[in-house]
Amino acid sequence: MKPKTKTSILALSVALAGGFGAGGAMAQTASPIPPAEPQAATVDDIVVTANRRSQNLQDVPMAINAIGGEALENKGIVDTASLSAIVPNLQVSSPYGKTQPNFSLRGVSVANEFNANQASPNGVYLDEVYLSARFAQGMNLFDLERVEVVKGPQGTLYGRNTVGGAINIITRKAEFAPLNGFVEGGYGNFNRWSLTGAAGGTLVEDRLAFRIAGTVEKGDGQLKNLFPGNPDERSIDNYAIRGSLLWKPTDDLSFLVRAYTGESNPTGEPPFVIGSGPGGVNPITGYSRPKDMGFYETATNYVGHNRAQASGISVTGKLALGAWDLISITAYDKGELRVDQDADGGPVDEFNINWYSDYEQFSQDIRIASDPSRPVRGIIGAYYGWDQNKTFNTYDFFGFLEGVPGLPAFDPPNIFAPPPYPGLFGGVPGVFSGFNVDHRFTQTRKSAAIYGDGNWDITDRLTLTAGLRYTRDDLELTDVSSTARNYAGVPQFNFIPFLAPPGSKCPDTPGCPSLETDSSSVTGRLILNYDVAEDVLAYVSYSRGYRSGAINGTAYASPTQLTFVEPEEVTAYEIGLKSRFLDRRLRMNGAVFFYDYKNQQLQEIVGIVPFLRNAPEGQVLGVDFDATFAATNALTFNLGFGYLDSEYKTLELAGVDLSGNVFSNAPEMTLNADAEIRLFDDGESAFIVRPNVVYTGHTWLSPFNDKNGNANLQQDGYWVANLQASYERGPLSIGAYVKNIFEEEYFSYGLDLRNSIGVDFLVRGERRTYGLNARYRF
């Protein structure tokens, strides 16, 4: 079963054309649009720091999508999960709503893996600080300078866990300036309200400055829960605050201190479930979604929260040494995840999870960078990172069987036997009592690297970039234990350490496996770029990225399941062009790329236990394109297009040969288009309309595609249309918005749980929201 596509391409095209046409009609009649200004329309320059120094986007020989803070506000991008609406070849999904986003960049992703202790193959950086915990990456976006999405392996300046690319979030920080800031409030459907503000400026002239910003957002649940007495789910409950101080004791020395804290605590994200039996019936419980139940309705007996909290502090020091700058970035971050989910998605007490993780990390990056204006220039640096994840998970299985006459008081399924899984203690196949498992472990990772990157202007037009990085990672799993309990909470049986007294932990108990491993890699890049003409740059590049190995930490049924998966490697080849035409009114950037993907880490669920696996070989051939056209001072268009041809060259899961299958979460085509139409602008006030459409092509949600007889884990191509309008006068702006105008119904994530709880597990996409907001700048 797949949700129906209610909106055709033609309907959306007519809707957008109507918006554009309205602007044109007003311009031709007694239009309030003033005569053209003397200065012709141009596309604004964008400054990025993807190469660890400030450069014009058009001068960087890499595929980068950079979106300024004001543009993010205008497009309604308020969290990292929304970035896919404006970046081609980027998808964001999660089994837990926005709590732990999974970024898929050019097809490189965690696939359907959901463990909180694993690292993303796409690095997320907050002001150059790498965030190791994926649940720390679902942050609100507010008071930003910009977001940069750097595509392709970044194995030189960024390092480990950037085989797909890097997402750089650059906040607005303290600067020497008069007092400035803003305050903004909004209200929308589902009783959603928000308040955001910021202020900053100089405290001591040329010596001390500050900036502080904060946001709070709350709203009722967007998924109607029909279970009597239970609240609606997918609510909104967020807050975040951030501050920075800039101290410049001398003209050559500066220190920037940035600190933040934030929390998200919405009601849970129940799955949309389809039973594996005839007519969508769950063969274990007999439940199936009623035919008249709406797409955004559920009936879950257990409602928890998806709570994520994060905080941190960083100190960036910069010392000018003539032709060189010495830069040090020291950071400490910590946070916690609390996911409570009714994973069976129905009113029968079959399977609930409570996943709890606490993490902390420390990182130190120190580098020396030469004057960027020199013909030969470079960066040399060293990095050290440490992070620790303490996890406590509980799984509640088959509670509806507890107390059923004739069933044993405690008999979990023997997952080592073939389906239908007889009871571990000799029960009838497929008939076992309710039980729960508590599972604990501590994962510690250390990473050290040295790196260097240089640029050589061979001629006035030709430049060579070369970089190398050596990385070593050490990984350790300690305090591992897994105990089965009856529904009274009394320990009954120890899975890890196997048959040891409940409460025993690895590696303290004899017979536990070795849970330490290390990996290392040399990565780098070569880029040759040539100025074909003024405002036209062509480049070819080779780059290699590395994602560190991992331990299958969430395997809980036996010590033998605590297996190690090999590091990932992506070797990329790219040809790109960056250009501006028509007196800089038109900017067009594009790239063609090929990835050789080794040992992608993905997940297979065997019975009721998740396993990490390596996909030995895969490849991706793709295209990135984006364009901005300033047609007039009153009309600007943006277009982004992505194409992917992905394929597992070698992969076998559950005894099924998946060679030739398409990557999961890697749609063949993505497209985003938007416009800014100034229907009225007299220099003092303006009325602006911003329509936007996003297309996501057919997407497989599982590496199996349909080879295991399951056609549910896929999503047909779909369109989402959005619209924003605002009236601006001086420092005041009043606006209205609607997202997913036609309430397109689609899935963004899926898991095959047929052999464990009898269902396919699917996560719904975002539904229609609308509201009003007002902003005052000072």
C-alpha positions in Angstrom: 0.0 0.0 0.0 1.3 3.4 -0.9 -0.4 6.8 -0.3 -2.2 8.2 -3.3 -0.7 11.1 -5.1 -3.5 13.7 -5.1 -1.6 16.5 -6.9 -0.5 16.4 -10.5 2.5 18.1 -12.0 0.1 20.1 -14.2 -2.0 21.3 -11.2 1.1 22.6 -9.4 2.5 24.1 -12.6 -0.8 26.0 -13.0 -0.7 27.1 -9.4 2.8 28.5 -9.8 2.1 30.0 -13.2 -1.0 31.7 -11.7 1.2 33.3 -9.1 3.8 34.4 -11.6 1.1 35.6 -14.0 -0.6 37.7 -11.3 2.7 39.5 -10.8 3.0 40.1 -14.6 -0.6 41.4 -14.9 -0.1 43.9 -12.1 3.1 45.1 -13.8 1.2 45.8 -17.1 -1.8 47.6 -15.6 -1.9 50.5 -13.2 0.8 48.7 -11.4 2.1 49.9 -8.0 5.5 48.5 -9.0 7.8 51.6 -9.4 9.9 52.3 -12.5 13.1 50.2 -12.7 15.8 51.5 -10.4 19.0 52.7 -12.1 20.9 49.8 -10.7 20.1 46.6 -12.7 19.0 43.4 -11.0 21.9 41.1 -10.1 22.3 37.8 -8.1 23.9 38.5 -4.8 27.3 37.0 -4.0 27.5 34.4 -1.3 30.5 34.0 0.9 31.3 30.5 2.2 33.9 29.0 4.5 33.7 25.4 3.2 37.5 25.5 2.7 38.1 26.9 6.2 38.6 30.4 4.8 36.2 33.0 3.4 35.6 32.7 -0.4 33.0 33.6 -2.9 30.8 30.6 -3.6 31.6 30.9 -7.3 35.3 30.7 -6.7 35.1 27.3 -4.8 35.7 24.3 -7.1 33.2 22.1 -5.2 29.5 21.4 -5.3 28.0 23.5 -2.5 24.5 24.7 -1.7 24.7 27.8 0.5 21.6 29.5 1.9 21.9 32.7 3.9 20.1 33.2 7.2 17.6 35.7 5.7 16.8 33.3 2.8 16.2 30.5 5.3 13.7 32.7 7.2 12.0 33.7 4.0 11.7 30.1 2.8 10.3 28.9 6.2 13.3 26.6 6.9 13.3 26.3 10.7 15.1 23.0 11.4 17.6 20.7 9.8 14.9 18.3 8.7 13.5 20.9 6.3 16.7 21.4 4.4 15.7 18.8 1.7 13.2 21.4 0.4 15.9 23.6 -0.9 18.9 21.3 -1.6 18.8 18.9 -4.5 19.9 15.4 -3.9 19.4 15.8 -0.1 16.7 13.7 1.7 16.0 13.7 5.4 14.2 10.9 7.2 13.9 9.4 10.7 11.9 6.7 12.5 11.4 9.2 15.4 10.1 12.3 13.7 12.7 15.1 13.7 14.5 13.8 16.8 17.2 12.0 15.1 17.5 13.0 11.4 19.0 10.7 8.8 20.7 12.7 6.1 20.9 11.1 2.6 23.2 13.2 0.4 23.7 12.1 -3.2 22.5 8.6 -2.1 25.0 8.3 0.8 23.2 7.6 4.0 22.7 5.2 6.9 20.1 3.5 4.8 17.4 2.3 7.2 19.7 2.1 10.2 18.3 3.6 13.4 20.8 3.1 16.2 21.6 6.1 18.4 25.2 5.1 18.9 26.2 5.1 15.2 27.7 8.0 13.3 26.2 9.5 10.2 28.2 9.3 6.9 27.4 13.0 6.4 29.1 15.2 9.0 27.1 17.9 10.7 29.1 20.8 12.0 28.0 23.7 14.3 30.4 26.6 13.8 33.1 24.2 12.7 32.5 21.8 15.7 31.7 18.2 14.6 28.6 16.9 16.3 29.1 13.1 16.7 25.6 12.2 18.1 23.0 12.0 15.4 20.2 13.0 17.9 22.1 16.3 18.5 21.8 17.1 14.8 18.0 17.7 14.7 18.3 21.3 15.9 16.2 24.4 15.3 17.7 26.8 12.8 17.5 30.4 14.0 19.6 33.6 13.9 22.0 32.1 11.4 24.5 33.6 9.0 24.0 30.7 6.6 23.9 26.9 6.1 26.4 25.3 3.7 25.8 21.8 2.3 29.1 20.6 0.9 28.6 17.6 -1.4 31.0 14.8 -2.0 33.7 13.1 0.3 35.4 15.7 2.5 38.3 13.6 3.7 40.9 16.4 4.0 39.7 19.4 5.9 36.7 17.6 7.6 37.9 14.0 8.1 36.1 10.9 9.3 32.4 10.4 8.8 32.1 12.7 5.8 31.9 10.2 3.0 28.8 11.8 1.6 29.5 15.4 2.5 29.2 18.0 5.3 26.4 20.2 6.5 27.8 23.3 8.1 25.6 25.4 10.3 27.1 28.8 10.8 25.4 30.9 13.5 25.4 34.7 13.9 27.9 35.5 16.5 29.2 38.5 18.4 30.7 41.3 16.3 31.7 44.9 16.7 28.6 46.8 15.7 25.9 49.0 17.1 23.1 47.3 19.1 21.0 45.3 16.7 18.6 42.3 16.7 15.0 41.2 16.1 12.0 39.8 17.8 9.5 37.5 16.0 6.3 35.7 16.9 4.0 33.4 15.1 0.8 31.4 15.4 -0.7 28.6 13.2 -2.9 25.6 13.0 -2.6 22.8 15.6 -2.4 25.6 18.1 1.2 26.2 17.2 2.9 29.3 18.5 6.5 30.4 18.5 8.7 33.3 19.8 12.2 34.0 18.6 14.6 36.9 19.3 18.2 38.0 19.2 20.3 41.0 20.2 24.0 41.8 19.9 26.5 44.6 19.6 29.6 46.2 21.0 30.2 46.3 24.7 33.8 47.8 24.7 34.8 49.5 21.4 37.1 47.2 19.3 37.6 44.9 22.3 34.4 43.2 23.6 31.1 42.3 21.8 28.2 40.0 22.5 25.2 38.3 20.9 22.4 36.3 22.4 19.5 34.5 20.7 16.7 32.2 21.7 13.6 30.5 20.4 10.6 28.6 21.8 7.9 26.7 19.8 4.9 24.7 21.0 2.0 23.0 19.3 -0.6 20.3 19.7 -0.3 16.9 18.1 -0.7 16.6 14.4 -1.5 12.9 14.3 -5.0 12.3 15.7 -5.0 9.4 18.2 -8.3 7.6 18.2 -7.4 5.4 21.2 -9.7 6.5 24.1 -8.1 8.8 26.6 -4.7 9.1 24.8 -3.3 12.4 23.5 -2.6 13.2 19.9 0.9 12.5 18.7 3.7 14.4 16.8 3.3 17.5 18.9 5.8 20.4 19.0 7.7 21.4 22.2 11.1 23.0 21.6 13.3 25.6 23.1 16.9 26.7 22.4 19.1 29.5 23.6 22.6 30.5 22.3 25.1 33.2 23.2 28.5 34.3 22.2 31.2 36.7 23.4 34.0 38.1 21.2 37.1 39.3 23.1 40.0 41.0 21.2 42.7 41.8 23.7 45.0 43.0 20.9 44.7 43.7 17.3 46.3 40.4 16.4 44.6 38.1 18.9 40.9 37.3 19.4 38.8 34.7 21.3 35.2 33.8 20.5 33.3 31.9 23.1 30.0 30.3 22.1 27.6 28.4 24.3 24.2 26.9 23.7 21.5 24.7 25.2 18.2 23.4 23.8 15.6 20.7 24.2 12.9 19.1 22.1 10.1 17.1 23.9 7.2 16.3 21.6 4.8 13.4 21.9 6.0 10.4 20.0 6.0 9.5 16.3 3.8 6.4 15.9 4.3 4.4 12.7 1.9 3.8 9.9 1.7 0.0 10.0 0.7 -2.5 7.3 0.2 -6.1 8.5 1.9 -8.9 6.5 -1.3 -11.0 6.4 -4.1 -10.8 3.8 -5.8 -7.4 3.7 -3.0 -5.8 5.8 -3.8 -7.9 9.0 -1.1 -8.4 11.5 -0.9 -12.2 11.8 0.3 -12.1 15.4 -2.3 -9.8 16.9 -5.1 -9.9 14.3 -5.2 -6.1 14.1 -5.4 -4.1 10.8 -5.8 -0.4 10.2 -9.5 0.3 9.6 -10.2 1.2 6.0 -11.9 4.4 7.1 -9.0 5.5 9.2 -7.4 8.7 7.8 -3.7 8.8 6.7 -2.9 11.1 9.6 -4.9 9.2 12.2 -3.6 6.4 14.5 -4.9 4.3 17.4 -1.9 3.6 19.6 -2.4 2.4 23.2 1.0 3.7 24.3 2.0 7.3 23.9 5.5 8.5 24.9 7.8 11.4 24.1 10.8 11.8 21.8 12.9 13.9 24.0 16.3 15.2 22.8 18.5 17.6 24.7 21.9 19.1 23.8 24.2 21.8 25.1 27.8 22.8 24.6 30.5 25.4 24.6 33.3 26.2 22.3 36.3 28.6 22.3 37.8 29.7 19.0 41.2 31.5 19.3 42.9 33.2 16.4 46.4 34.7 16.4 47.7 36.7 13.4 51.3 35.9 12.7 52.0 38.0 9.7 51.6 35.8 6.6 50.0 33.0 8.7 47.1 32.7 11.1 47.1 30.2 14.0 43.6 29.0 14.8 42.4 26.8 17.7 38.9 25.4 18.2 38.2 23.7 21.5 34.7 22.3 22.2 32.7 20.3 24.7 29.2 19.1 24.0 26.7 16.8 25.8 23.1 15.7 25.5 20.6 13.0 26.0 17.9 11.1 24.0 14.7 9.6 25.4 12.6 7.9 22.7 9.3 6.2 23.8 7.5 4.6 20.9 4.6 2.3 20.3 6.4 0.5 17.5 3.5 -1.8 16.5 1.5 1.3 15.7 -1.8 -0.1 16.9 -4.1 -0.5 19.9 -2.8 -4.0 20.9 0.1 -4.1 23.3 2.5 -5.9 21.1 5.9 -4.0 20.9 7.0 -0.9 22.7 10.5 0.6 22.8 12.2 2.9 25.2 15.6 4.0 23.9 17.7 6.1 26.2 21.2 7.5 25.4 23.4 10.0 27.1 26.4 11.3 25.2 29.3 13.7 25.7 32.1 14.7 23.4 35.3 16.7 23.4 37.2 18.0 20.3 40.3 20.0 19.6 41.2 21.3 16.2 44.4 23.4 15.7 45.7 24.6 12.4 47.9 27.2 10.8 46.7 28.9 7.6 48.6 31.0 5.2 47.6 34.3 3.6 44.9 33.3 1.1 46.1 36.0 -1.4 49.4 34.2 -2.0 50.0 32.2 -5.2 50.9 29.2 -3.0 48.8 28.9 0.1 47.7 26.2 2.5 46.4 24.9 5.8 48.2 22.4 8.1 46.4 21.0 11.1 45.8 18.4 13.7 42.6 17.1 15.3 41.6 15.0 18.3 38.1 14.0 19.2 36.6 11.9 22.0 33.0 10.9 22.4 31.1 8.5 24.7 27.5 7.2 24.4 25.9 5.5 27.4 22.8 3.6 26.2 20.0 2.0 28.1 17.3 0.4 25.9 14.2 -1.5 26.9 12.0 -3.6 24.6 8.5 -4.7 25.7 7.3 -7.7 23.6 3.9 -9.3 23.3 2.3 -7.7 26.3 -1.2 -8.7 25.1 -0.2 -12.4 25.8 0.6 -11.7 29.4 -1.7 -13.7 31.7 -3.4 -15.6 28.8 -4.5 -19.0 30.2 -2.4 -21.9 29.0 0.7 -19.8 28.2 3.9 -20.1 30.2 4.7 -17.2 32.6 7.9 -16.5 30.7 9.0 -17.9 27.3 10.6 -15.5 24.8 11.0 -16.6 21.2 14.1 -18.5 20.2 15.4 -16.2 17.5 18.1 -18.7 16.6 15.5 -21.1 15.3 13.8 -20.6 11.9 10.3 -18.9 11.9 7.8 -19.1 13.4 10.3 -19.0 16.3 9.5 -21.6 19.0 9.7 -20.6 22.6 13.2 -20.4 23.9 12.3 -22.8 26.7 10.4 -25.3 24.6 7.1 -23.6 24.0 4.9 -24.2 21.0 6.3 -22.6 17.8 5.0 -19.0 17.5 3.3 -19.1 20.9 5.2 -17.4 23.7 4.4 -15.2 26.6 5.0 -11.5 27.0 8.4 -10.4 28.2 10.8 -7.4 28.1 14.5 -7.0 27.7 16.7 -4.3 29.2 19.9 -3.7 27.3 22.9 -1.5 28.4 26.2 -0.6 26.9 28.8 2.2 26.9 30.5 3.1 23.6 33.7 5.2 23.6 35.3 6.5 20.4 38.6 8.3 20.0 39.8 9.9 16.8 43.1 11.6 16.0 44.2 13.1 12.6 46.8 15.2 11.0 46.0 17.0 7.7 47.3 19.4 5.1 45.7 21.1 2.1 47.3 23.5 -0.4 46.5 25.6 -3.4 48.9 26.5 -6.2 48.1 29.1 -8.8 49.9 27.5 -11.8 48.9 30.3 -14.0 46.6 33.3 -13.7 43.7 31.0 -14.7 44.8 27.5 -13.6 44.9 26.3 -9.9 45.8 23.0 -8.4 44.4 22.0 -5.0 45.9 19.0 -3.2 45.2 17.6 0.3 45.9 14.6 2.5 44.7 13.5 5.9 45.6 10.5 8.1 43.0 9.4 10.6 43.0 6.8 13.3 39.9 5.7 15.2 39.7 3.6 18.3 36.3 2.1 19.4 35.4 0.3 22.6 32.2 -1.2 23.9 32.1 -1.7 27.7 29.5 -2.4 30.4 27.4 -4.5 28.0 24.5 -6.4 29.5 21.1 -7.7 28.3 18.6 -9.3 30.6 15.1 -10.7 29.9 12.4 -10.0 32.5 8.8 -11.0 32.9 6.1 -8.4 32.9 6.4 -8.1 36.7 9.9 -6.8 36.1 11.6 -9.8 37.7 14.9 -10.9 35.9 14.6 -14.3 34.4 17.4 -14.9 31.9 20.6 -13.3 30.8 21.4 -13.0 27.1 24.6 -11.0 27.5 26.8 -12.3 29.2 25.0 -15.5 28.1 23.6 -17.6 31.0 25.4 -15.4 33.5 23.5 -14.2 36.6 21.2 -11.2 35.7 23.1 -8.0 36.3 26.4 -9.3 35.0 28.2 -7.2 32.5 30.8 -7.6 29.7 33.8 -7.7 29.7 33.9 -8.5 33.4 32.4 -12.0 33.0 34.5 -14.8 31.5 33.5 -15.8 28.0 32.6 -12.3 26.8 33.9 -11.4 23.3 36.5 -8.8 22.7 34.8 -5.4 22.2 37.7 -3.2 21.1 38.7 -2.4 17.6 40.5 0.3 15.7 40.7 1.5 12.1 42.7 4.0 10.1 42.7 5.6 6.7 44.5 8.0 4.4 42.1 10.2 2.6 42.5 13.3 0.4 41.6 15.2 -2.7 43.0 16.6 -6.0 41.2 19.4 -7.8 42.2 21.2 -10.9 40.1 24.3 -11.7 40.4 26.7 -14.7 38.9 30.2 -15.2 37.4 29.6 -18.7 36.2 33.2 -18.9 35.2 36.0 -16.5 32.6 34.5 -14.1 33.0 31.0 -15.6 35.0 28.4 -13.6 35.4 24.7 -14.6 36.9 22.0 -12.4 37.7 18.3 -12.2 38.3 16.6 -8.9 39.2 13.3 -7.3 38.4 12.8 -3.6 38.2 10.0 -1.1 36.3 9.9 2.2 36.2 7.5 5.1 33.6 6.5 7.7 35.0 4.7 10.7 34.0 1.1 11.5 31.3 0.3 14.0 30.1 -2.3 16.5 26.6 -3.7 16.4 25.9 -2.2 19.8 22.1 -2.7 19.7 22.3 -6.5 19.3 21.0 -7.8 22.6 20.2 -11.5 22.2 23.7 -13.0 22.3 27.4 -12.0 22.7 28.0 -13.5 19.2 25.8 -10.8 17.7 28.2 -8.0 18.9 30.0 -7.9 15.5 32.2 -5.4 14.0 31.5 -3.8 10.6 34.3 -2.5 8.4 34.9 1.2 7.6 33.2 2.8 4.7 35.1 4.3 1.8 33.8 6.5 -1.0 36.0 7.4 -4.0 34.5 10.2 -6.0 35.2 11.7 -9.4 33.5 15.0 -10.3 33.4 17.5 -13.2 31.7 20.8 -12.5 31.0 24.3 -13.8 30.3 27.5 -12.0 29.1 30.4 -14.0 27.4 33.8 -14.0 25.9 35.4 -17.1 23.7 38.3 -18.3 25.6 40.9 -16.3 25.5 38.6 -13.2 21.7 38.3 -13.3 21.9 34.6 -13.9 23.9 32.2 -11.8 24.2 28.5 -12.9 26.2 25.8 -11.2 26.3 22.2 -12.1 28.3 19.0 -11.5 28.4 15.4 -12.8 29.8 12.8 -10.4 30.6 9.2 -10.0 31.0 7.4 -6.6 32.7 4.1 -6.0 31.2 3.0 -2.6 32.9 0.3 -0.5 31.4 -1.3 2.6 28.4 0.9 3.1 27.1 0.2 6.6 23.4 -0.7 6.7 21.0 -2.7 8.9 19.3 -6.0 8.6 16.7 -7.2 11.1 16.8 -10.9 11.8 13.9 -12.0 13.9 13.7 -9.3 16.6 17.3 -8.3 16.6 19.0 -5.6 14.4 22.4 -6.4 12.8 24.8 -4.0 11.1 26.1 -5.3 7.8 28.5 -4.1 5.1 27.4 -3.7 1.5 30.7 -4.7 -0.2 30.3 -2.7 -3.4 28.0 0.0 -4.7 28.2 2.9 -7.1 26.4 6.1 -7.8 26.3 8.2 -11.0 24.6 11.6 -10.6 24.0 15.2 -11.6 23.6 18.3 -9.4 22.3 21.6 -10.9 21.1 24.8 -9.4 20.3 28.2 -10.9 19.2 31.7 -9.7 17.8 34.2 -12.2 17.2 37.8 -11.2 14.7 38.6 -14.0 14.0 42.1 -12.7 14.4 43.9 -9.4 10.9 42.6 -8.6 11.2 39.0 -9.8 13.8 36.3 -8.9 13.7 32.6 -9.7 15.6 29.7 -8.1 15.8 26.1 -9.4 17.5 23.0 -8.1 17.7 19.6 -9.8 19.3 16.3 -8.8 19.6 13.0 -10.6 20.9 9.7 -9.1 21.5 6.3 -10.6 22.6 4.2 -7.7 23.2 0.5 -7.5 24.4 -2.2 -5.1 27.0 -4.0 -7.1 27.5 -6.7 -4.4 25.1 -7.3 -1.5 23.4 -10.2 0.1 21.1 -10.0 3.1 19.0 -12.8 4.6 20.3 -15.1 1.9 18.9 -12.9 -0.9 21.1 -11.6 -3.6 20.4 -7.9 -3.8 23.0 -7.1 -6.5 21.5 -4.6 -8.9 19.1 -3.1 -6.4 18.8 0.7 -6.0 20.1 2.3 -2.8 17.5 3.0 -0.1 16.5 6.6 0.4 18.1 7.6 -2.9 15.4 8.9 -5.3 16.3 9.0 -8.9 15.2 12.6 -9.3 14.7 15.6 -7.0 13.6 19.1 -8.0 12.9 22.3 -6.1 11.8 25.6 -7.6 10.8 28.8 -6.0 10.4 32.5 -6.8 10.4 35.8 -5.0 7.8 38.1 -6.5 7.7 41.7 -5.3 4.1 42.7 -6.2 4.7 46.1 -4.6 7.8 47.9 -3.6 8.1 51.7 -3.3 11.3 51.8 -1.3 9.5 52.2 2.0 7.2 49.3 2.0 6.8 46.1 -0.1 4.5 43.1 -0.5 6.3 39.9 -1.4 5.0 36.5 -2.5 7.3 33.4 -2.4 5.8 30.3 -4.0 7.8 27.0 -3.8 7.4 23.4 -5.1 9.5 20.4 -4.3 9.4 17.1 -6.2 10.9 13.8 -4.9 11.0 10.9 -7.3 10.3 7.2 -6.6 12.2 6.1 -3.5 12.9 2.6 -2.2 12.8 2.6 1.6 14.7 -0.7 2.0 17.8 -2.2 0.4 15.7 -5.2 -0.5 13.6 -3.1 -2.9 10.9 -5.7 -3.7 13.1 -8.8 -3.9 11.8 -10.2 -0.6 8.2 -10.1 -1.8 7.5 -6.8 -0.1 6.2 -3.9 -2.2 5.2 -1.7 0.7 8.6 -0.2 1.5 8.6 2.3 -1.4 7.2 5.7 -2.1 6.0 6.9 -5.5 7.2 10.3 -6.7 5.3 13.2 -5.2 5.1 17.0 -5.2 4.8 19.3 -2.2 3.8 22.9 -2.8 4.3 25.8 -0.3 3.5 29.5 -0.3 4.7 32.4 1.8 3.6 36.1 1.6 4.8 39.1 3.6 4.2 42.8 3.9 7.3 44.7 4.9 7.6 48.3 6.0 10.8 49.6 7.5 11.8 47.3 10.4 8.4 45.6 10.5 7.4 42.5 8.6 4.0 40.7 8.8 3.6 37.4 6.9 1.5 34.4 6.2 2.5 30.9 5.1 1.1 27.5 4.1 3.3 24.4 3.8 2.2 21.3 1.9 -0.8 23.2 0.4 -2.5 20.2 -1.0 -1.7 17.9 2.0 0.2 15.4 -0.1 0.4 12.1 1.7 3.7 10.3 1.5 6.1 8.1 3.5 9.7 9.2 4.3 11.0 6.1 6.1 10.3 2.4 6.3 11.4 -0.8 8.1 10.5 -4.4 7.4 9.4 -5.9 10.7 7.2 -8.7 9.2 9.3 -11.5 10.7 9.4 -9.9 14.2 6.1 -8.3 14.9 4.2 -9.0 11.7 4.1 -5.5 10.1 5.8 -3.1 7.8 6.8 0.0 9.8 6.4 3.3 7.9 6.7 7.0 8.9 4.4 9.6 7.5 5.7 12.8 5.9 4.9 16.3 6.9 1.3 17.4 6.7 -0.3 20.8 5.8 0.5 23.6 8.2 -0.3 27.3 8.0 -0.1 30.4 10.1 0.8 34.0 10.6 4.0 35.6 11.8 5.4 39.1 12.5 9.0 40.3 12.9 10.5 43.5 14.1 14.2 44.3 13.5 16.2 46.9 15.4 
